[in-house]
Amino acid sequence: MGEAGTLGGRPLFTARVNSNDLKTIPFNRTHLSPNELGYLTEAVGQGSTSGDGPFTGRASALLGTMVGGGRTLLTTSCTHALEMSAILLDLRPGDEVIMPSFTFVSTANAFAMRGAVPVFVDCRPDTLNVDERLIEAEITPRTKAVVVVHYAGVACEMEEIGRIARRHGLAVIEDNAHGLGGLYRGRPLGSFGCMATQSFHATKNVQCGEGGALVLNDAGLVARAEVIREKGTNRSQFFRGQVDKYRWVDIGSSYLPSDVLAAQLTAQLEAFGAIQSRRQAVWSAYHEGLADWATAGEVSQPVIPDGCVHPAHLYYLLLPDLDNRQALIAHLAARGVQATFHYQPLHAAPAGERYGRAAAEGCPVTERIADRLVRLPLFADLDAADAARVIDAVRSYEVV
Ligand SMILES: *Cc1c(COP(=O)(O)O)cnc(C)c1O
């Protein structure tokens, strides 16, 4: 083992400096909440660190309230919660699941792993969410579900999507990885689908490094979800004294996180209000500070429709084209600001072509915005001075 943080004597993590000798503003940095270290110490010392301990109960209860009261099961990731939802839907090979092309790979992978076919629909040019007007044309006798992603925590048109799903007898699943704390017409995101999935990955608003949750808004799914999460056994019932031994009763896997991670998550969830107000401040500073620059350069800023309250999960800009997007990222890097692009269209990815299919008209909006989108640093500990530095750095870029 070499010295920590080095590889063959070369530093792995160099504090990069720009020409003004200022530290680089990273794209993301995790926030340490007030109770985090205390709870971690407590969890490690409690004599048992496996899943479903006291902190798991506390984190689940806090989370349940935030997403509208559904039963919440902590999982090892949002990816795993999506996999559980796919098992719960009893998908058969060849069944179809409608979803946006503009999303993270796990949204599609979880269903492809069950042999189902992801059917990729284009997104709206304003919110970058799945275009609800394009869903119905893709429904076939094999369609079983619609998976929505509230991009940047801005709600999809859940009223219309709910109507379509009811008309055709389809399940709705919310991949709510961005949406914790978001509202649609006063109702929390994560409360609309029969199931919703949350992520507590280090890049999300509330995090424990790697973690997630499955929200069950249909009480009829709870018993089987508990079994799937516990390796296909009725161990949860056994611990509650409902059965005298636990046995293999269904398919499943090991989807429950250690109580140590749940301890970190409990502290983060308790600090949600403080985390959110700091993220909102950065988001608003960007939105206001870049408005006239964006208008002048024909750059689009995020659109928040009436009735949507978003949780400041990410801040993005849509440059006029790929060349300007790449040039802006390089321009910011040279000024010590780490900015990045985002999702590449799944329908055009190698595995997307192999396992899925695109809507008949393709996904032209997705292809355009994937090339044009840049995300700015956004995290709770980004202070006002650094936000101002980011704004100045962006404003000094001239769109060509
Ligand atoms: C982060 C993210 C995921 C995956 O979350 P993990 O917890 O890392 O598995 C899935 N979907 C979306 C939309 C995400 O942003």
Ligand as a Chemical Component Dictionary entry (heavy atoms), coordinates in Angstrom:
data_LIG
# 
_chem_comp.id                   LIG 
_chem_comp.type                 NON-POLYMER 
_chem_comp.pdbx_formal_charge   0 
_chem_comp.three_letter_code    LIG 
# 
loop_
_chem_comp_atom.comp_id 
_chem_comp_atom.atom_id 
_chem_comp_atom.alt_atom_id 
_chem_comp_atom.type_symbol 
_chem_comp_atom.charge 
_chem_comp_atom.model_Cartn_x 
_chem_comp_atom.model_Cartn_y 
_chem_comp_atom.model_Cartn_z 
_chem_comp_atom.pdbx_ordinal 
LIG C1 C1 C 0 -28.662 8.779  -9.041  1  
LIG C2 C2 C 0 -29.760 8.220  -9.874  2  
LIG C3 C3 C 0 -30.041 6.837  -9.890  3  
LIG C4 C4 C 0 -29.159 5.816  -9.246  4  
LIG O1 O1 O 0 -29.015 5.990  -7.899  5  
LIG P1 P1 P 0 -28.050 5.010  -7.085  6  
LIG O2 O2 O 0 -28.517 5.233  -5.675  7  
LIG O3 O3 O 0 -26.662 5.479  -7.325  8  
LIG O4 O4 O 0 -28.290 3.640  -7.544  9  
LIG C5 C5 C 0 -31.136 6.399  -10.608 10 
LIG N1 N1 N 0 -31.922 7.254  -11.291 11 
LIG C6 C6 C 0 -31.658 8.571  -11.321 12 
LIG C7 C7 C 0 -32.588 9.464  -12.083 13 
LIG C8 C8 C 0 -30.563 9.092  -10.636 14 
LIG O5 O5 O 0 -30.301 10.401 -10.689 15 
# 
loop_
_chem_comp_bond.comp_id 
_chem_comp_bond.atom_id_1 
_chem_comp_bond.atom_id_2 
_chem_comp_bond.value_order 
_chem_comp_bond.pdbx_ordinal 
LIG C1 C2 SING 1  
LIG C2 C3 SING 2  
LIG C2 C8 DOUB 3  
LIG C3 C4 SING 4  
LIG C3 C5 DOUB 5  
LIG C4 O1 SING 6  
LIG O1 P1 SING 7  
LIG P1 O2 DOUB 8  
LIG P1 O3 SING 9  
LIG P1 O4 SING 10 
LIG C5 N1 SING 11 
LIG N1 C6 DOUB 12 
LIG C6 C7 SING 13 
LIG C6 C8 SING 14 
LIG C8 O5 SING 15 
# 
